[in-house]
Every structure is written in C-alpha cells, then in structure tokens.
Amino acid sequence: MKKILHLKTCFLLLFLAVLLYLAAAAVMICRYGQKDDKEKSDIAIILGAATWENEVSPVFRERINHGIQLYREGYVDKILLTGGKAKDNAHSDAYVAMQYVLLQGIPREDILLEEESTITRENLDNAIAIMEKAGFHSAIIVSDPLHMKRAMLMVKEQTMTFHSSPTPTTMYRSLKTQLPFLVREVVLYTGYQLYYFLLG
C-alpha cells in the first residue's frame, strides 16, 4: 500500500513539474516575442505562411510588410521570401509573396526566393543554404512574435549571425486565436529543446 502511495506521489510531482515547465516556456515565448534585436544584416528572412491563389494571407502579409520596412530603413540589403507550393496552388508561397513585394516598389534584384519548404525548419535550412551560396553572413529573421523563440532556437548552432525581429503587428489578436498558436509553439519549442538536449 505504501509503495502504491509512493508511486502516486511521484507521478503527481512529475505531472506538476511538467506543468510548471510548460507554463514557464509559455511565459518565455511570450516575453521573447516582445523583444526586437534587429541589427544591420545582409538579408531579412521572411518565414513563410499561407497564400490563397495569387494573394498572401493576412498573417504572411504582416511578416512581409515588416521585412519591407527593415529594407527601407536600411537594416538589410536583400529580402528572402520563403515557402513552397501548396497542393492546390499554381505558384509557391514565396513567388506569390514576391508579387506583393514588387508592388511595394522593391527592386527584383533585391528579392530572393526559397520555394521548396513546407515547415519552419525547412524555411530556415533552405534559406541558410541560399545565404551560403550568395556569400551572406548575417540575417534578420522575421515572423510573428509567438513564433520567434522557436525560430531562433533552430539557428542557434549556426556559424552565421542571426537577429530576431518579430512583426510589430499580428493577425493573432484575440485570445481565441492567440491561445492555440501559443499552445502549439510551447509543444514544438519543448520538442526541439528535448531534441537538442538528446543530441548533447
């Protein structure tokens, strides 16, 4: 009987520890998304989001607009748009985003495309390969505030220099839209932390 009680206590303590860790991760992700550490860099990497037909989604538009602002303010010399082709779309997300950027008056020669990725990890891995080929050494990563902590974790082992610059505005405004996004980021961020821990 004592052994069963001891096991129950251990499981309860473990459960509470996991809850505390997840809560701490959520707070950390939220706080990190409020910090903008942009510095002069070679290029802005705009992490992909959805496009519909020939139109960027509101979430993607906010990210692109922020990248354009960084370009106009002189923080970057190039803009790298990321995102592959969804099943029912005629063009890649990056290509559709480029049409939007061109309409804002950005020269075509200052726009680079990454058109193969479907997830954040691929966005960044493919973008880094493009940077290496072009001889770039530094980048500002642009995404939604709640996405930034995980994105920066993914590039922490890179020899290139990366800076975080979350969008000042976001389409995830209500608790109904923010909470699922935050929960997803906490789960994925925790998974990546565990992955890097196991790698040593």
MARSEMAR-715566 format. One record per residue (C-alpha): residue in three letters; x, y, z. Coordinates in steps of 0.2 Angstrom, whole numbers, plus 5000, padded with zeros to 4 digits. Layout:
# MARSEMAR-715566
ALAXYZ...
***
This chain:
# MARSEMAR-715566
MET500050005000LYS501450125005LYS502350084988ILE500750124978LEU500550294988HIS502450324985LEU502150294966LYS500650404965THR501550544974CYS503050534962PHE501850534947LEU500950684954LEU502650784957LEU503150734939PHE501550804932LEU501650964942ALA503450984936VAL502950964918LEU501551084920LEU502751214928TYR503951194914LEU502651214901ALA502051374910ALA503751444911ALA504051404892ALA502451494888VAL503051654898MET504751644890ILE504051634872CYS502851774875ARG504251884883TYR505451844869GLY504151894856GLN504152074863LYS506052094860ASP506752164844ASP508652144842LYS508752194824GLU510452254818LYS511252294801SER511252124792ASP511452064774ILE509751994772ALA507951984780ILE507251804780ILE505351814780LEU504651654787GLY503351584776ALA501451574779ALA499951534768THR499451614752TRP497751594743GLU497851584724ASN498851744720GLU498651834737VAL499651824753SER498751784768PRO498451924782VAL499751834793PHE501051824779ARG500752004774GLU501152064791ARG502851974790ILE503152034773ASN502752214777HIS503952214792GLY505352144781ILE505052284768GLN505152414782LEU506852334788TYR507452354770ARG506852534768GLU507652584785GLY509252514779TYR509452364791VAL509552244776ASP510052254758LYS509052104752ILE507452014756LEU507251824756LEU505451764755THR505151584760GLY503851454756GLY503451314744LYS501951274734ALA500351214742LYS499451074734ASP498051174725ASN499051324722ALA499851374705HIS501351454712SER502451444728ASP502051554743ALA503751634740TYR503351684722VAL501651754727ALA502451854741MET503751924728GLN502251994718TYR501652084733VAL503452144737LEU503652204719LEU502052304720GLN502852394735GLY504252464724ILE505652344730PRO506852304715ARG506852124709GLU508652114711ASP508552134730ILE507251994732LEU507751814734LEU506651664734GLU506651494743GLU505251394736GLU505451214742SER504951224761THR503351174770ILE503851204788THR504851324798ARG506351204799GLU506451194780ASN506151384779LEU507751414788ASP508851264782ASN508451314764ALA508751504767ILE510451464775ALA510951364760ILE510451514749MET511451634760GLU512951524759LYS512851514740ALA512651704739GLY514051734752PHE512951814765HIS513551804783SER512051884793ALA510151894793ILE508651964802ILE507351834805VAL505551894803SER504051814809ASP502551834822PRO503051874840LEU502551704847HIS503551614833MET505151694836LYS505851604851ARG505751434842ALA506451504825MET507951574834LEU508251414843MET508351324826VAL509851434821LYS510751434837GLU512151314831GLN512451404815THR514051504812MET513151644804THR512451784814PHE510551794816HIS509451934824SER507651924829SER506452054823PRO504552004827THR503152094817PRO502552244827THR500852194822THR500052024821MET498451944815TYR498351834830ARG497451974841SER496151884851LEU496351754865LYS495451634853THR496751644840GLN498251684851LEU498051534863PRO498051394851PHE499551474842LEU500451484859VAL500051304864ARG500751244848GLU502351344850VAL502551284868VAL502451104862LEU503551124847TYR504851234856THR504951104870GLY505150964857TYR506551054849GLN507351084866LEU507250904870TYR507950854853TYR509550974856PHE509750904873LEU509750724867LEU511050774854GLY512150844868
***
